[in-house]
Amino acid sequence: MSNEDLLIRQQRLLAQSAQLRGSLASQAQLLSKPLALADKLQSGLLWLYQHPQWPVAIVCALAVLRPRRAVAWATRLWWGWNSFRRLQKWIESALSSR
């Protein structure tokens, strides 16, 4: 390849890189809102882990003020947790058998 061919190829590659960067930037904007929501959820969970007394106090208050509702929700949550654990074990066994 001559120097002129190399320069032309370099210019094409630079133009293609600029186009790809623009395309990536526009596609990344689509992800900005979901990623911002994920960041907020993560910071909320971090706050809950750092301040566990607040959720415990709310659950205790609900159990005292509305015991039937608290028992109903506890039953639903217990069922959901058990279902989640069973699903996890099933997925692990299905993946390990491969």
C-alpha positions as CSV (number, residue, x, y, z in Angstrom):
1,M,0.0,0.0,0.0
2,S,1.2,3.4,-0.8
3,N,1.1,6.3,1.6
4,E,-1.8,7.8,-0.2
5,D,-3.8,4.6,0.2
6,L,-3.0,4.5,3.9
7,L,-4.1,8.1,4.3
8,I,-7.4,7.4,2.6
9,R,-7.9,4.3,4.7
10,Q,-7.1,6.2,7.8
11,Q,-9.6,8.9,6.9
12,R,-12.3,6.3,6.3
13,L,-11.6,4.6,9.6
14,L,-11.7,7.9,11.4
15,A,-15.1,8.8,9.8
16,Q,-16.5,5.4,10.6
17,S,-15.3,5.7,14.2
18,A,-17.0,9.1,14.5
19,Q,-20.2,7.7,13.1
20,L,-20.1,4.7,15.5
21,R,-19.4,7.0,18.5
22,G,-22.5,9.1,17.5
23,S,-24.6,6.0,17.2
24,L,-23.4,4.7,20.5
25,A,-24.1,8.0,22.2
26,S,-27.7,8.1,20.8
27,Q,-28.3,4.5,21.9
28,A,-26.9,5.2,25.3
29,Q,-29.4,8.0,25.9
30,L,-32.2,5.3,25.7
31,L,-30.6,3.6,28.7
32,S,-30.2,6.8,30.8
33,K,-33.6,6.7,32.4
34,P,-33.6,3.0,33.3
35,L,-30.1,3.3,34.7
36,A,-31.1,6.3,36.7
37,L,-34.0,4.4,38.2
38,A,-31.6,1.5,39.0
39,D,-29.3,3.9,40.8
40,K,-32.1,5.3,42.8
41,L,-33.3,1.8,43.8
42,Q,-29.7,0.8,44.7
43,S,-29.3,3.9,46.9
44,G,-32.7,3.2,48.5
45,L,-31.7,-0.3,49.4
46,L,-28.4,0.9,50.7
47,W,-30.3,3.4,53.0
48,L,-32.5,0.5,54.2
49,Y,-29.5,-1.6,55.0
50,Q,-27.9,1.2,56.9
51,H,-31.1,2.1,58.8
52,P,-32.9,-1.2,59.5
53,Q,-34.8,0.3,62.5
54,W,-37.2,2.1,60.3
55,P,-38.7,-0.8,58.4
56,V,-38.8,-2.8,61.6
57,A,-40.6,0.0,63.4
58,I,-43.2,0.2,60.5
59,V,-43.8,-3.5,60.5
60,C,-44.2,-3.5,64.3
61,A,-46.7,-0.6,64.1
62,L,-48.7,-2.3,61.4
63,A,-48.8,-5.5,63.5
64,V,-50.1,-3.6,66.5
65,L,-52.6,-1.4,64.6
66,R,-53.8,-3.9,62.0
67,P,-53.0,-7.4,63.2
68,R,-55.2,-9.2,60.7
69,R,-53.8,-7.4,57.8
70,A,-50.2,-7.9,59.1
71,V,-50.8,-11.7,59.4
72,A,-52.3,-11.8,55.9
73,W,-49.3,-9.9,54.4
74,A,-46.9,-12.1,56.4
75,T,-48.5,-15.2,55.0
76,R,-48.3,-13.8,51.4
77,L,-44.6,-12.8,51.9
78,W,-43.8,-16.2,53.4
79,W,-45.4,-18.0,50.5
80,G,-43.6,-15.8,48.0
81,W,-40.3,-16.3,49.7
82,N,-40.7,-20.1,49.8
83,S,-41.7,-20.0,46.1
84,F,-38.7,-18.0,45.2
85,R,-36.3,-20.4,47.1
86,R,-37.9,-23.4,45.4
87,L,-37.5,-21.7,42.0
88,Q,-33.8,-21.0,42.8
89,K,-33.2,-24.6,43.8
90,W,-34.9,-25.8,40.6
91,I,-32.8,-23.5,38.4
92,E,-29.6,-24.6,40.2
93,S,-30.4,-28.3,39.7
94,A,-31.4,-27.7,36.0
95,L,-28.1,-25.9,35.3
96,S,-26.0,-28.3,37.2
97,S,-27.4,-31.3,35.3
98,R,-26.1,-30.0,32.0
